[in-house]
């Protein structure tokens, strides 16, 4: 509120009267009296001067700020905008900014008044107009005034103070209408602001350019050299006059410049990089210098620049010396008295732990991190310590780190226990050198934190036990002993029931764990369990009849009990009835066939990592090293996986997911469940699918092949159409939302797997070709095909593979992809070879989809619906109504949408069942914003999906892709 003084005595008196009111009614009466007086003044015949308008508009503004409705005075406020007096114009802009909505009929007059002030020669008037635009800017205003602000910002005659306002105003307009400010002429002029003499202008321009870079990385690439130059001058300077903050030169600008550089890769110009390297070394050196001030502000500013410099070093991940120095500096902060410093140090060390350059240096601080886990009072710091231990863990330290995490789990805060359980399970699974140790760890997890064990954890241990003959007896004995504990969690009962139902015969020789003992032990917990666990127990009972015919009578008595046959739960009733009849009618041979031991699971990627990402926004990313190989060393046969050559994370269920639903005997078609398949279905239900036939030779092969590649070491990339055998890849849909790794194709001769990762507009795919036959594969060759319409939008390159794959061998091929723009068709991979004198050719779809380059973005309900309404052109929207292909589970659908690349926005849609999301497709030359709305109809088992995007044609691509997996 402006100063009242003698010039606005009436306003001061009115405010005093309001303050002196003794009750709400008295205040309301005084306000109504004043409103009536102001209304009469505005409607009177007497012409009001600028002072009077200013005074009455101020009163209206004060009344509005008290929480009262004001529905007049807008025209008088607009009149004040035309005044040449600063105080009157200031009050006019203040009233407009606070009280006028963009739908008001006077809004065009406001825009015209702002235009007039922007063209004024008075810098004060220009700054008032720019401030108003930044406060109340709308897309309409951006369209009308958008050309004026860049002119003011880049004009050599503009004062520095006005330039600062103009830069921040343009930032606001860019957020409203980004496409208007992305062109080459403007970008070069804005980049030049980084070399402005006034650091205030540079600071404002840096914020603007940082936002523009996210929309057009290539266009603003020239800012890197100027940012490095400016950073170098700041770091080397000792006196920047007004921009020294507690002996630290321009810390806010330094942080902005370092963040701007993180938008790009390492500079290719050696001179620029050397100058940047010198600056980073100087920042690291100063971190060890004695403090020049004992003030906390000095320490905060100094550390802010240091941590941002370390983030840039981590981003480049190329200089081993800098990364090790950063790690050593961060290690010193682990014992700091400041909680924030300990938190930031652990967070940064977690990022360094996944780099090959600094991994060993991080491991030197393992003991300190363990002590932080034990003694730290702050929960958030303890959680970062858990993240760091998870990131630094490898095969050598696995048992020690897992042991520490298990010890911490017993006293861990309840809010992080589920995430901690997942991390322990993943580490034990990934780095297990002894499978018995892995079983012990998981059973300990269930014992310590059974309530926080996700189903995926006990699903995995049963899968691994089934796939490993050498630990089945040990697992049965261990779980039997665990079930004998005075208190036993229900998840332990599930694991025990499953394992004893399969392998209880392996420990039945000991009278202490004989058949009847096993059965009575399990059944003693039946009445304490939930219905879901009772389903598993009943299935275990029928399995025990097959394993131990001598206790058939005892089990039939339980199955035929009225408690089961007349149970209120239909599932229990049905299972008891069918199992009873099965045991009575079926012969021993038929019973042995129906209830034979579970077959080994096929090797797939674990879902525990996906579960962990869903549960937490962890900073930890997976290392791409030998200990985490998912496909390179996978055994090609159905034999158990060798510990030394593969991670346990490669095991997966036959259906391609890690989840094992509880065993059920449905009246209709049986579920595709590993438990069900062997607890209630004949062996045919789990028989392997026949090998897919090889694709027919392409026309290119018939006429001599494609033209030779220009580089003999590179794989051929051909622009053209070729027929793909869709039936050869029945599980390809799984790559759309939930997978980056998996098996692309497999038959009796060859297994083809893929492991991929995507960062920004770049993707890297590793394709692995494994020879399953006893003879070598000769003349092996691969060719990539891109659709002609997608050729400008997608760039592929890769290394050529060897011509010969020996029997039982496996070779990798790396393919790099760059999304220049949004593309529609999936690239095709043609593989040709000869085996035993017979030529084979197959064409497969690569899991390289446009949504792989999509990253989720968050926004509130107001921003979402404002952007939704702005995307109103027909080509910017695509809508599709389709039948659900699976049960409509809300959590499953959310997981699919998040896996697709959208961020699910909670609480945005007024209908709670509807799901909305937002994402940005990152391309080399641009970014494409996308919004999603998914409306389920559970009674009809239908979805209506609507996607809107700033780029024409993209909505249809995304709708067609996502609907395939729903």
N, C-alpha and C positions, 0 to 999 in steps of 0.2 A: 504494500500500500504506500503511495507517495506521501511525502511530508505534507501535513495539513496546514500548520502555521496560520498566520493571519489571512492568507489569501483564500483559504477555504474554511473560514470560521464556522459556517453552517454545518459542515461535515463533522467538525470536531464536537460541536454541541450535540448533534444527533448521536454520535458514538457514545458521548458521556451519558445521554439520556437512556440509551439502551443498557449501559452498564449499571445504571442506578435502578433499573427495574427490579422489583422484589419477587415477581412471579412470572411464569410463562405467559399468563393471560395479559398481564400489564405490558410485557414486551411485545406481544402480538398486537395489542391495541395501538401502541406507539408506532409500530412498523406500518400498520394499515393506514394510520393517519398520514404518515410520511409518504407512502405510496400514492395516496389520494392527492396529496399536495403536488408531488412530482408529475403525476398524470395531468393535473389541471395546468401546470406550467407548460408542459409539452404541447397541450392542445389549445392553449390560450392564443389570443390574437397577437399578443406582444412578441416580437422577435427576440429570441434569446441570443446573447452573445456567447463567445467561446468559453469564457470563464464560468458562466452559469451552466452551460451544458456539461462542462467538465465536472462541476460540483455535483449536479444531479446524477450524472452517470456513475460517479464514485459512490454515491449513496446507494444506488441500485446494485452496484457490485458488492458493497458491504452487506446489503440485505440478502443477496443471493448466497454469499459465503456463510451467512448464519443458518442456511438451510431452508430458506423460503423461496417459493416460486416467483419468478419475475418474467412477465411475458410482454414487456414493452421496453422502449428505450434503445432498441437496436439501431434505428435510423439515426438517432442523435449521436450514437457512438460512431457510426459510419461517417457522419458529418465531421466529427473530430479528426478523422484520419486526413482530411483535406487541410487541416490547420497547419500553419507554418511554425507555430509555437511548439517547442519540444514537449512541455508538460501536457498540453492538450492532446497532442498526437500520441504520447505515451499512454494516457488514460484510454484513448480510443482503441489502441492495439491491445491493451490489457483486457478491456471489456470483450473485444472480439475473440481473443484467445480463450477466455474462460467460459463465455456464455453463448457464443453463436455456433450453431450446428451447420455442417456443410449443406444441409438440405434447405436452409433458410433462403427465402426469395432474394434477400439482399446480398447473397454470397458473391454474385457477379460484380456488384459494386465494390465489395471488399477486394476482390482480385484486381479490379481496375485501379483502386487506390494504392495497392501494393506495387503494381506496375509503375505508377507515377513516382512513388518513392524510390524504387530501384533505379529509375532514370534520373533521379535528383543528383545534384552535385554536393549535397550536404551529407557527409559520411554518417552523421547521427541518424538521419532519416533512413538511410540505406540499412544501417544496422538494425533499426526498429523493424523494418519490413522483413529482413532476413530472419530475425528472431521469431516473428509471427509465423512465417512460413514453416520454420523448423518445429514450431509448437503445434500448429493446426493443419499442416500440409495434408492434402488429399490427392488422389490420382488426377482429378480434374485440375487442381492447382499446378501439379507437376507438368501437365500437358500445356497449360497456358503460360507458365512462367519459367518452365524448365530451361529455355534457351537463354534467359537473361542472367541467371545465376552463374553459369560457367564463364560468361563474358566478364562479369565483375571479378570473379576469382582469378582469371588468367590475364587481366588487363595490367599493364605495367604501371598505370597511373593510380591504381587502387591502393589505399592505405593498408598497412599491415593489419590493423585491428579489423578492418572491413573484410580482408581476405580470410581471416580466421573464422569470422561469422559465415562467410560465403562457403567455405569448405565444409563446415558442419551442417549448413543448410542443404548443400548439395548431397551430402550423405543421407539426410532424411528423404530428399526427393528420390534418390536412387533406390532406397528401400521401398518407396511407393510405386515406382515405375522404372524398373531396372533397364529395360530394353531401350529407353530413350537416351541413355548416357553411355552406351557401349559403341563407340566408333573410333577409328584410328586417329582422326584429327584431334579429338578431345583427349585421348589417352596420352599422346606425346606431350601436350601442354600441361596436363595434370602431373605427369611424371617429373616434369621440369621443376615443379614446386619443391621437390625434395632438396634442390640445391639453392633454395631461397636463403637470403642472408638472415632473415628473422626466424629464430627457432620456434616462435609461437605459430607461425604460418606452417613451418615444416611439421610440427606436431599435429596440427589439425589436418594437414594434407595427408599425413601418414595414416590417420584413421580412415580417411576417405578412400585412399588407394587400397588399403587392406580389404575393405568391403568390395571394391571394384574387382580386385584380383580373384575373389571367389567366384565371380560371374564370368570372367574372361581372363584366364591365366596367361594365355599366349600374348594377348594384346598389351599386357602390362609387364611383360618380362624385362623390359628395359629398365624397370625401377630397381633391379638387383644391383647393378653397378653403382647407381647413385646412392642407394641405401647403404652399401658397403663404404662408399666414400664418406658419407655423412657420419656414419658410425665411427669410422676411423678417426675423423677430426674430433668428435666428441670424446672418445676414449683417450686420445693423446693430449687433449686440452686440460689445462689446470685452472683456467679462469674464464668462465662464460658469463660473467657479470650477473645479470638477473636470473640466470638459469642454473646457478649452483645451489643445490639443496643439501644442506648439512655436509658440505665438502664433496658431494657427489655431483658430477656434471650431468645435467639434464637426464635424470634417471627415467622419467616417464617416456621421453622421446627414445632413449636407448632401448627400453623394453619394447616399444612399438616397432622400432626398426628390426630388432631381433625376431619378433613375431612375424613381421612381413617377410623376412628372408626364409622363414620356415614354410612359406607357401610355395617355394621353388626348391629344386634340387641343388646340389653343390654347383657353384659357378664353373662353367667350362673354361672361361678365360683364366689362365694361370696367374696373371698379374692381379686380377680381382680377387681370386681365392687367396693368394699369398697375403694381400692386404687385409682381408677378412680374418685370416688365420692369425695374423699379428694382433689384431684387435681382440680376438678371443683369448689369445695367450696373455695379453695385458690384463684382461678382466680376471682371468684365473690367477695371475700373479698378485693382483691387488687384493684378492680374497684372503691372502695370507699376511698382508701388511698389517701392522698395528693400527687399531682404529684411531682416526683423527678426532673423534668426539665420543663421549660416553652417552650421548643422547640416543634413545631408541630409534628416532627418525633416521639417524645416520646408518645404523645397522640395517634397518628395514630397506632403505633405498639401495644400499650396497648389495644386499642379498637378493633383492628383486632382479637387479641386472645380472648377477651371477647365475641365478637359477634359470633365467631366460637364455643366457649364453649356453648353459649346459644343455638345455632343451634343443637348441640349434645344433650343437655338436652331436647329440643323440639322433636328431633328424637326419643329419648327413651320414652318420654311421660309416665313416670312411677313414678317419685318422685315429689310429690305435693310440698314439701318444696322448692326444687330447682327451680321448675317452678314458684312458687309465688315470690321467691327472684329475679328470672330473670325478671319477670314482673315489680317488683318494681324498679329495676335498669333501665330498659328500659323507664319506666315512667319519670325518671329524665332526660333522654335525649330529651324528647319531647319539652322542653323549651331551649334546647341548641342553642347557636348562630351559630353553624356549621350546614349548610343545610344537609350535608351528614349524620351527626349523627341523625338528625330528621328523615330523610328518612329511614335509617336502623332501627331505633327504631320502627317506624310505621310498617315496613315490618315484623319485628320479632314479634311484638305484634299481628299482623294479624294471624300469625301461632299459637300463644299461645291462641288466642280467641276461637279456635275450640276444645280446650282440656277441659275436665270437671274439671281437676285439677286447671287450671289457669283462667278459664272463668270469675269468679267473680272478681278476682284481676284485670283483664283487664278492666272490666266495671267501675272500680273506676276512670279510666282516661277518661271517656266519655266526660266530659266537656272540658278537655284539647284538645281532638281530634276535638271536634266541633269548638273550637276556631281556631285550625290549619286550619280547612276547610274554615273558614271565613277570616282569616287574612294572611295566608301563601302566599308569593309571588311566590314561585317556583311551577310550575304546577305539576311536578312529585311528590312532597311531598303532594300536595292536592289530587292527585289521590290515593296515599297510604292511606291518611286519609279516603277517600271514601271506600276503600277496608276494612279498619279496622272497620268502622261503619257498613258495610255490614256484616262482620264476627261476631261482638259482638251483633248484634241485636237479640232480642228474643221477646216473646209475650208481656212482660211487658213494654219494651222500644220501641216497634215497632212504635207507633204513634209519639213519640217524635223524633226518629231518622229519620223516613220517612219525617216528617215535616222539619227537618233541611236539608235533602237532596233535598227536593223540593225547599226550599229557595235558596240553593246553585245552583240548576239547572238553575235558571234564569240568573245567571252571570257566569256559568261554561264555560270553554273553549270549543269551538266548536268540537275539536278533541275527546273529551271524553263524549259528551252529549249522544250519542246513547248507550254507555255502561252504563252510569249513569241511563238512562231511564229504561233499562232492570233491573238493580239492584233494583231500586225503585219499579218497577212492581212486581218483585219476592218477595221482602219483604212484600209488601202490600198484596199479594196473600197468602203468606205462614203464616203470623201471624195475619190475619184479624179476629178479634172477632166480628166485626159488618160489614156485607157485604155492608151496605150503605157507610161506610167509604172507603171500597175498591173501590166502584164505583166512589166516589168523588176523590180519589187519581188518578185513571186512567184518568178521565176527566180533572183533573188539569194538568196531564202530557201532554195530547194532547194540552191543551190550551197554556202551557208554551213552549213546545218543540215539536210541531206537526211534524216538518220536520224530527225529529230524532226518531219518533215512528216506531218501526218495526211492520210489519203486525201481528206478533204473539201476540203483546200486545193487540190490539183491537179485535183480534180473541178471546182471552181469556176472556175479559170482557163480550162479547156477550154470550159465552158459560156459564159463571157463572150466568149471569142474567137469561138465559133460565132454568138453573137447580134450581134456587131459586125462588119459588113463592112469598116469602115475600118481595122481593126487586124489583119485576118487575114494579110495579106502581111507586115506587120511582125512578127507573132508567129511566123510560119513562118521568117522570116530570122533572128530572134533566137534561137529555139530550135535552129536548124541550127548557128549559130555556137557556142552553148553545148555542143552535143554534140561539137564538135571539140576541146574542152578535153582536156588530158592525162588528167585524172581527172574522171569524170562519174558522178554518183550515179544509182542506179537509178530514183529518182522522176523525174529529168530525162529518162531514157530513156522512161518512160511518157508524160510530157507531149509529148516530141518525137515519139514514134511516133504518138500520137493526132493532133497538129496537122499533121504532115507527111502523114499518111494522108488528111487532109481537104483541106489547102490547100498541099501541096507543089508543085502545078502553078503557084502564084502566084510562085514563085521559081525555077522551072525554066529561065527564059530566060537566066539567068546560067550560063555553063558551069561555074563553080566550085561551083554547087549544082544541077547538072543531074540528071535522073532517076536515072541509074546511080550518081552520086555519093551521092545521098540514100540509095538502097537499100544501097549498100556500107557507108556510114557506120552505118546502123541495124543491119545484119547483123553488123558487126564486134563489136557488143556482145552479140549473141545468146547466145553461150556463157557469158557472165559473169553473166547475169541469172537471177532465180528463175523458176519455172514460171509464176507469175502474170503476170510481165512478158512472158514468151515468148508467152503467149496473145495479148496485145495486139500484139506484134510480128508474129505470124502474120496477125492480122486486118489490120494495116497493109500487109503484103505484098500481100494480095489487093486492097486498095484501090488500091495503086500500079499494079497491072495495069490497073485501070480508068482511072487517070489517065494512065499512060504505057504504051501497048500495045507500044512499041518495046523495053521491057525484060522483056516477058512471059517469054521463054525463060530469062533469068537467074533470075527469081523461081520459075518452075516447077521449075527444077533444084534450088533450095533446098527447095521444098515437097515434092518427090518424093524427097528424100534419105532414106536409111535411118535417119539419125539422128532424123528426124521420124516417118516412117511406122512405125518399129519402136521408138519411144520407150517407155520404161517408164511414162510418164505417159499415161493414157488420153485425157486432154483434148487434149494436144499431138498425139497420134496421130490423133484424130478430126478435129481442125481441119485438119491437114496433108492428110489424105485427102479431106475434103469440099472444101477450097479448091482442091486440085489438080483434082478432077473438075469443079468449078464453072468453072474457067478453061478447061478443055479442051472441055467440052460446050456451055456457054452461048454464045449469040451476043453480039456486041458490044453490041447494043441491050439485050438482056436483062441483060447484065452491068452496063451503065450504070444500068439501072433498079434492080437489086438493090443496087448499091453506090453509089447517088447520095449527094450531099453531105447531111450531117446537117441536119434542119430546126431552126429556132430553138426554143429552149426557152421554155416558158410562164413567166410572171413569178410567182415565189413568194418566200416569205421564205427567207433563207439559213439553213442549218443550222450555220454556223460559230459563231454565238452560243450555240446549244444545246451544241455541242461544247465551247466554252470553259467554260460553266457546269458541265459534267460533269467537266472536268479540274481545275477550281479553285474554291474557295469565294471568288471574287473579291469585293471590296467595291464594285466598279464596277457601277452600274446604268445602263441606257441613257437618254440624254436624250431627252425628247419635244420635239424642235425640228425646224426645217425641214430640217436636214441629215440627219435620220434618218427621213424619211418613207418608210413602206413601202407605203402604199396610196393616200395622198391624191393623189400626182402620177404614179401608174403609167399608162403609155400603154395605152390600151384595145385597140389593134390589135396585130397580131403583129409590128409594126415594131420595130426596135431601140429600146432605152430611151434617151431623151435625157439627157445628162449633167447638164444644168442643172436638170432637173425631177425626177429620181428617183435613188435610191441603187442601186448595183449589187447591194445585198443583196436586191433584189426578184426577181432571177433565180432560177429553180429548175427542176428536171427535170420532165418531163411526168408522172412518177409521183407527184409531190408531195413528194419528198424530194431532198435535195441529193446523195445518194450515187449514184455511177455505178459499178455493179459492172463488173468486168473483162469484156471481150467473151467470150462463150462460145457454142458451138454445141451445145446439149444435144440429146439424142436425143428428149426429150419436148417439152413446150410451151416455147417460148423465154421467157427472162426478160424482165421489163418493164424493160429497161435501155436508156438512150439510146445507149450504144456498140453494143450488140447489135442494136438496132433497125435501125441503118443499116449495120452491118458484116456482117450475115448474114440480115436479114429483109426481105421486100418492103415497099414503101412503105405498104401497107395497115396494117402493124403499128404505124405511128406516125401514122396519120391521126387527126385530131381527132374527138372524140366528137360526135355530132349534138346540136344544142341541145335541152335538156330542154323538154318541153311545159309551157306555163303551166298553173297549177292552175285548176280550175273555180271560178267565182264562189261565194262562201260564201252561206249563208242570210241572213247579216246584210246582204249587198249586195242580195239579192233583195227584202228587206223594208224597205229604206230605210237600212240602216246602223245602227251602234251609237249609243247615246245620246251627245250631244255632251259633250266634256270640259268640266269646270268652268273651266279656264284655256285660252283659245284659243291661247296660245303653247306649250302642252304637248301632247305626243303622247298619243293616247287609249290608256289601259290598261284592258282589258276582262277581267273574270273570266268565263270560259266555255270551252267546248270547240269546237274547229274542226278540220277535217280538214287534215292536212299532206301535201304531195306529197314523200314520202321519196326518190323516184327523182330529184328535181331536185337533190339534194345527195349525190352518191355518195361524196364525200370527207369527209363530216361526222365519221366516226370518227376522223380524224386530229386533230380538235380535242380529243378526250377526254384524251389523254396528252401529246401533243408540241407542240401548237400553241396560241397565243393570237391569231395573226394569219393571215390567208389569204383566199381567195376563197370566199364562201358560195354564190354562184350566178352563172351566166353563160350567156347565149344571144346570138343575133345582135342583140338590141336593147339589153340592159342587162347591166352587170357590177356585182355587189354584193360588196363586200369588208368585212372587219371587222378591227379592231385593238383589243385589249383588254388591260387590266391589272387585277390584283386585289391589294388590301392589306387584311389583316384580314378583316372581314366586309363590306367594300365593294368593289364592282367598277365599272369604267368601260369601256364599249364604245363605240367610234367606228365607225359603219357608214357606208360610202361607196357612193353610187349614181352610176354612170357611164353616161352615154348613149352607146351605140356606134352608134346609127342616125344617118342624115343629117337626120332631122327631130326637132323638139323633143318631149319627153314632157310631156303636159299633164294637169292634174288629178291630180298626183302626191300620194299620201297613204299614210301608214303607220299601222298599229294594232298594239298589243302585246296578246297574249292570255296570261293566266295560268290554269292549271288551278284549278278551284274548291277542290280539296283543298290546293293549295299557296298559295292567296291569303293565309293568315295568316303563311306562312313566308318569302315573298319580296316585296320592295317594289321597284317599278320606277318610274322617272320619266325623261322625256327631252324634248328640244325638238322642236317641230313642224318639218317640212321645208317648203321652198318648193313651190308648186304647179306650177312649170315648171322643167324641166331642158333647157337648150339643147342643140343638137346638139354632140356631142363634149365636153360639160361634165361636171363631177362635183361633187356636193354631199355634205357630211358631215352626220351626225346623231349626237349624243351621247346615250347611254342610261346612266343610273346605276342600279346594282342594290345592294340591301342584303339580306343574308341574315339574316333575323330568326331563323330556325331552319333545320334541315336540310330541304331540299325535294327532291321526286322527279322531277317532270316538267320538261322543258326548255320555257322560254317560246317562244311562236311569234310571228313577225313577218309580218303581212299587208301586202303592197305592192300598190297598185292605181294604174293610170294608163291613159292612152289614147295610142296612137301611130298616126298616119296614119288616124285615125277608128276604129280598132279598140281595144276595151277589153281590158285585161290585168289579171289578178289572180293573185297567187301567194302561197303561205303557206310560210315557211321556218322552220326551227328555228334559234334563236339559240344560239351556243356558250356558253351560261350554265349550267354544270353544277355540282352540289353540290361536286364534288371541286376546283373552282377556288378554293374557300375553305378548302381543306385545306392545312396546313403540316406538314412533316415534323418529327419530334421524335426525339431519340436516347435510348437507354437500354441498360443492360447486360442480359446473359442472365438474371440472377436477377430483375431488375425486370420484364422482359418476361414470363417464364413465371408470375411471381406475379400480375401483372395479367391474364394470359390465363386463369389458373385462377379468378380472382375473377369474371370475366365468364362465368358458367356458366348463366345463364337461357336458355331456348330462344329467346326473342325477341331476345337479345343476340348471336346467332350465325347466320350464313348460310353454307352450304357448297354448292359447285357443281363438278361434274365436267364438263369440256367438251373438245372437240377443238381442238388448236392450229391457228390459221389461217395460220401462217407457220412457217418453220424455227425450232426451239427453241434460239436462241442466247442464252447466259446474259447477255452484256453488253447485248444488245438488250432482253431482258426487264427487266433492272435499270433501264435507261434509261426504259422504259415506266412502271415502278412509280414511279420518282422523278418523272417528268413528271406522273404522276397526282396526286401530292401526298404520297406516303409517303416517309419516309426509310428507305433500306435499311439494316438492321442486320447488319453483317458479323460472322461468327463466333458468332452466337447459336444458330442451329439446329444440333443435333449432326450432321445430314446435310448435307454441303457443297452438294449440288445444290439443296436447299430454299432458299427465299428468304423472309425475314420482314421486315416493315416496321412502322412506327408513324407515326401522324399525328394531328393535332388539327383538326377542322372548327371554324373560328372563326365564330360567329354573334353577332348583336347582343346577345342576352340570355344566351348561355351558350357553352360550348365542349364539343365532343363528342370524346372520345378514341376512337381506332380502332386496331385491331391486325390485321395481315395475315399469313397464312401461305400460301405458294404452293408446291405440291409437283408438280414435273414428272415425267412418265414418258416418257422419250425413245423407248424401244422402241415404245410404243403411241401416241406423239405426242398425249398427253393431259395436261391439267392438273387438279389438284384445288385449288381455291381456297377458303380459309376466312377469313372476316372476323368479328371480334368488336368490339362497340362498347358504350359505356355507355348509348347511347340506342336504344330499341327501334325497329326498322324501318330504321335506318341501314345495318346490314350488308347487307341485301338490295339497297339502292340501290347501294352501292359494288360489290358483286359483279357485278350486272347491267351496270354501266358498264364496269368494268375488263375483264371477260371479252369484251366486244365488240371490244376492241382487241388482244387476245392470240390 
